[in-house]
Amino acid sequence: MTLNTMNEMSVMYYRQARYIEGLPLVESSWRVLRKLLGEAAPRTLISQGNLADTLGKLRRYGEAEHHYSSAIEGQQRVLGPDHPMTRRTIAKLVAMYEDWGQPDKAAQWLAKLPTEPSPKP
């Protein structure tokens, strides 16, 4: 199976709320991208955010938190804090904390989320 096919299938499973079936695909995609492109590649970081999101949907909050934190740190460094994917990943982490019953952590991350992207010079 190609990497593109794995990604497309994992998205399909996610949209159908079939997270258990999609998890091996999104995890494999992230591992392959990490090996091929490196941990700091934008595509790898976005894939790691997708893995975190899937883990969160499965209520595997501790694992999801680890992957979200790592993905956000890399995205902020590589893409910038105002990049739409960085903002999306932070927003998904906030939602996971709310689902997990961690309103204080959700509020801390929500405060870090810029309300509007900074204007480009």
C-alpha positions as CSV (number, residue, x, y, z in Angstrom):
1,M,0.0,0.0,0.0
2,T,1.4,3.4,-0.9
3,L,1.7,6.2,1.6
4,N,-0.9,8.3,-0.3
5,T,-3.3,5.4,-0.1
6,M,-2.7,5.0,3.6
7,N,-3.4,8.7,4.2
8,E,-6.6,8.6,2.1
9,M,-7.9,5.5,3.9
10,S,-7.1,6.9,7.3
11,V,-9.0,10.1,6.5
12,M,-11.9,8.0,5.3
13,Y,-12.0,6.0,8.5
14,Y,-11.7,9.2,10.6
15,R,-14.6,10.8,8.8
16,Q,-16.7,7.7,9.4
17,A,-15.7,7.7,13.1
18,R,-13.9,4.3,12.6
19,Y,-10.9,5.4,14.6
20,I,-9.8,1.9,15.6
21,E,-9.6,0.8,12.0
22,G,-7.8,4.0,11.0
23,L,-5.3,4.1,13.8
24,P,-2.8,1.6,12.3
25,L,-2.9,3.5,9.0
26,V,-2.3,7.0,10.5
27,E,0.4,5.6,12.8
28,S,2.1,3.8,9.9
29,S,1.9,7.0,7.8
30,W,3.5,9.0,10.6
31,R,6.3,6.5,11.1
32,V,7.1,6.3,7.3
33,L,7.1,10.1,7.0
34,R,9.3,10.4,10.0
35,K,11.8,7.9,8.5
36,L,11.7,9.4,5.0
37,L,11.5,13.1,5.6
38,G,12.7,13.5,9.2
39,E,10.9,14.5,12.4
40,A,11.0,18.2,11.6
41,A,9.4,18.0,8.1
42,P,6.1,19.9,7.9
43,R,4.3,16.8,6.5
44,T,5.6,14.7,9.3
45,L,4.5,17.2,12.0
46,I,1.0,17.4,10.5
47,S,0.8,13.6,10.4
48,Q,1.8,13.4,14.0
49,G,-1.0,15.9,14.8
50,N,-3.4,13.6,12.9
51,L,-2.1,10.6,15.0
52,A,-2.7,12.6,18.2
53,D,-6.2,13.5,17.1
54,T,-7.1,9.8,16.3
55,L,-5.7,8.7,19.7
56,G,-7.7,11.4,21.4
57,K,-10.9,10.2,19.7
58,L,-10.1,6.7,21.1
59,R,-9.8,8.3,24.6
60,R,-6.1,7.4,24.8
61,Y,-5.5,10.8,26.2
62,G,-2.1,10.4,27.6
63,E,-0.7,9.2,24.3
64,A,-2.6,11.8,22.4
65,E,-1.3,14.5,24.7
66,H,2.3,13.4,24.1
67,H,1.9,13.5,20.3
68,Y,0.0,16.8,20.3
69,S,2.7,18.4,22.4
70,S,5.5,17.2,20.2
71,A,3.6,18.1,17.0
72,I,2.8,21.6,18.2
73,E,6.3,22.3,19.3
74,G,7.6,21.3,15.9
75,Q,4.9,23.1,14.0
76,Q,5.5,26.3,15.9
77,R,9.3,26.0,15.2
78,V,9.0,25.0,11.5
79,L,5.7,26.5,10.3
80,G,5.3,29.3,12.8
81,P,2.7,29.9,15.6
82,D,0.3,31.6,13.2
83,H,0.3,28.9,10.5
84,P,-3.2,27.4,10.0
85,M,-2.0,23.9,10.7
86,T,-0.3,24.9,13.9
87,R,-3.5,26.7,15.0
88,R,-5.6,23.7,14.0
89,T,-3.5,21.3,16.0
90,I,-3.7,23.6,19.1
91,A,-7.5,23.9,18.7
92,K,-7.7,20.1,18.5
93,L,-5.6,19.7,21.7
94,V,-7.9,22.2,23.5
95,A,-10.9,20.2,22.4
96,M,-9.3,16.9,23.6
97,Y,-8.6,18.5,27.0
98,E,-12.2,19.5,27.2
99,D,-13.4,16.0,26.3
100,W,-10.9,14.6,28.9
101,G,-12.3,16.8,31.6
102,Q,-9.2,19.0,31.9
103,P,-10.6,22.5,31.6
104,D,-7.5,24.1,33.2
105,K,-5.2,22.6,30.6
106,A,-7.7,23.5,27.8
107,A,-7.7,27.1,29.0
108,Q,-3.9,27.3,29.2
109,W,-3.6,26.2,25.5
110,L,-6.6,28.3,24.4
111,A,-4.7,31.3,25.8
112,K,-1.7,30.4,23.6
113,L,-3.9,30.3,20.5
114,P,-3.7,33.6,18.7
115,T,-7.1,35.0,18.0
116,E,-6.1,36.1,14.5
117,P,-3.1,35.4,12.5
118,S,-0.5,38.1,12.6
119,P,-0.4,40.2,9.4
120,K,2.4,39.4,7.0
121,P,5.0,42.1,6.5
